[in-house]
Amino acid sequence: MSSKKTLKEENQTVHTISVLCSLLLENIDKLSNQSTNENREDFKDNLEEVEKVCEIIIDGSAVKEVKNSTYIQGMANKLDTIIRKNFKNI
């Protein structure tokens, strides 16, 4: 495996984590179960820290177009749409 492909894979992984963090942060407050409030706040704090690290990594990544763009939010929106359109109550 070439180093360029490894860098690409690494960048894709960081972007995936960033998109998932963004979706989790947007949706965590929508949960209505009061008994999870304390855990939810801890989880949210941890996610915010992970998101900060991802932003630092993205800022230093080879994909400079991502910085200061709506790329991560756009990807999160697309994933959210896929989930909503394909949702099946199990």
Buried (B, 14 or more C-beta within 10 A) or exposed (E): EEEEEEEEEEBEEBBEBBBBBBBBBEEBEEEEEEEEEEEBEEBBEEBEEBBEEBBEBBEEBEBEEBEEEEBBBEBBBEBBEEEEEEEEEE
